[in-house]
Amino acid sequence: MGNDRRLRRLVVGERTVYLWSFRHRHDTSQARPANCGHVLSLTREGGRIRTAIVFRPGPGRAVSEGYWEAGTVVDMTARDGDRIWLNLYEPGVVRRLVDEATARGLLPPETGPRELDGWALLRPAA
């Protein structure tokens, strides 16, 4: 899909602009190198504070790492067996996640860098 670190612009409303990027991250500080996740980074244009929406794999939750297309997150925890499948490279998906985080009062952060659990935003954004 190209350069994971490329900054993209997302315009919300008439005046709010976010710069965003997506990457797959491996946490090398952990004893288990398999501890990885997808990170959607958001910075309000002109600002310095970064918000990271992080998706880590877990029971019933998967991030693409060779099996699905790049940027995919899959939540299989629904009681009805339904799966939610989103691609974090798609601007429409990013917009829905930003809208949900904004509705919950999570954007923009008022203090230093912040990390949010992406799974909490996924179902409402889907």
C-alpha positions, 0 to 999 in steps of 0.5 A: 500500500505504499509508505506506512509513514506518509502523512495524510490530511483529514478535514473534519467540519469546516476548520478542523484538520488532522494529519494522520498516518498508519503503521504496524508496530512491534513492541521490542521492549517486551520479552515476547517479540510477537507483541505487535499492533496497528497504530493510527496516529493523529495530530491536529494540524498546527499542533504538537500533541499526538494521539495514537489509536492502537489495535493489539491482537488478542482473543477474538481480535486480529491485526493483519500480519501477512494473512489479511490485506495490509492495514486490516483489523478484525473483531470476531468477539460478537455474540452473534458470530458476526465479524467486523473487518476494517482497513486502517488505510482507508480514509473513510474508516479513519474518519469514522474512528475520529468521529467516534473518538470526538463524540466521546471527548477523546480528541483533541487531547488536553495534555501530552501524547495519548494512546487510545484502545482502538477496539473500544472505538471499532464497533461504533465506528463500523 
